[in-house]
Amino acid sequence: MIHPKAGEDLPEPLVNLQAANPGWSIWTSRGDCGFVSRCYATRLGELTRDQTDRGLAMTVHAETPDGLSHLLAKQAEISQDLAERGLA
């Protein structure tokens, strides 16, 4: 699911991130009033307290699509590690 600003589309790098990460909703914040726009990804579904304590996040954000891509890859690594250890 994509959440662009009203009347706008997400930039192509974020559309590509959405396609590569179907378990996440990719969206951007508005950069009004001197605030920097940010790229966000919110996990679809829920996490347990134990999962968040072990490093999984419901929402991650970065200033650039590349930064967001890095954070999503890190979340995938943590998920994989937890699953391999039987903690997912």
Summary of the structure (lengths in Angstrom):
residues: 88
radius of gyration: 13.9
end to end distance: 23.7
largest distance: 46.2
contacts: 217
relative contact order: 0.16
helix: 39%
strand: 18%
